[in-house]
Amino acid sequence: MNEYLKQQKNNMLQLLEKLVNIDSCSNDRDGVNQIGDIMTTHFTKLGLQINRYKNELYGDHLKFHSRTAKASPSILIIAHMDTVFEKGTAANRPFRIDDDKKRAYGPGVIDMKSSLVSVYYAMKALKECNSDAFHEVEILLTSDEEVGSLTSRAIIEETAITKKFVLVMEPARKNGAIVSARRGKGHFTLEVIGKAAHSGIEPERGRSAIEELAHKIIQLHELTDEEAGIHVNVGLIEGGTSVNTISDHAQAEIDVRFKNQEQGKVIERQIKQISSHSEVDGTKIVIDGEINRPPMEKTDQTERLLRIIKKVGDDLQLSIIDTETGGGSDASFPAALGIPTVDGLGPVGGNAHREDEYLELDSFIPRTLLLAHVIEKLVFKMKKI
């Protein structure tokens, strides 16, 4: 399998170039479906069965599994096909390779089109080597991860609940670390309704929505507890109509991050409590939003899965470390169901969502090998139980 994948490097790069040069922003349904069609062509050539989840809002979600599997596969691999880059980006800065830096560049090259290639070639290697592990894998490719997995979450949870392990293909960190824990995430919108008045002629008749919002911003930020891993950030505000008018409307967008599920419940209650009363008489507050990603907590089950992955890495002469991150991903959903889940199993790269996003070319084959051998090792472990 090792030699086979080493011989596939040029083919892998050709497929990666093809994917990167197709715009697939989350709101570009046709572009995402183009990526899906390419992956469908490749996976069906391996003999995999496809389930297509039609989606009118974003691209279709795709699920692949062996046609000859005798039972439900034990391992779920999750990857997403959408990017954050708007239509036209690929034409302006297409896929390119910098041989001096040994890096590939282009929109979505590391987040996560190289992971799509990696998953395909890991499965291809298992098939070529007649590995029984090939039949123990189900692959879910989603279309809306970058916008919060609004239409894919239920599919992810429904698919993951029957699995013994979930491997998520977000890229490895810049230092090669895989991800064993992620903070949970919430998004709230706080709206303040006041009363307009001329600030020079009759200010006493006004009720400032901006003043009320200022009180709320301070109270919300005071919920932050960095030591506990809790962070509340009012990242966007707007309000008012003119400088000489008492504002009758103001609004804030609030981002919440937390380490465990209990913290999420507490933070949600605290935000609603803060929003339940006004400091400025005559103003009204409306709060909307929710905790939309549970945390991916590092459990004993996660630790056992990590040990297997690290042992495979040692066998391949890859030093694998794990880390925690504040960013969200689809790994949170199966982890919250109690399924052993590890993320960051894609190739190594960095600067995701930026113009200088890159893939470390020297990681492409080794990380694909790691994935293939981890699948084999997990299947071997299950057979011994």
Secondary structure, DSSP 4 states (H G I P E B T S, - for coil): -HHHHHTTHHHHHHHHHHHHTS--BTT-HHHHHHHHHHHHHHHHHTTEEEEEE--SSSPPEEEEEETT-SS--SEEEEEE--BSPPTTHHHHS--EEETTTTEEESTTIIIIIHHHHHHHHHHHHHHHTT-GGGGGEEEEEES-GGGT-TTTHHHHHHHHTT-SEEEE-PPBPTTS-EEEEE-EEEEEEEEEE-B-EETTT-GGG-B-HHHHHHHHHHHHHTT-BGGGTBEEEEEEEEE-S-TTEE-SEEEEEEEEEESSHHHHHHHHHHHHHHTTS-SSTT-EEEEEEEEEE--B---HHHHHHHHHHHHHHHHTT----EEEESS--TTHHHHHTT--EEB--S-BEE-TTSTT-EEEGGGHHHHHHHHHHHHHHHHHHHHH-
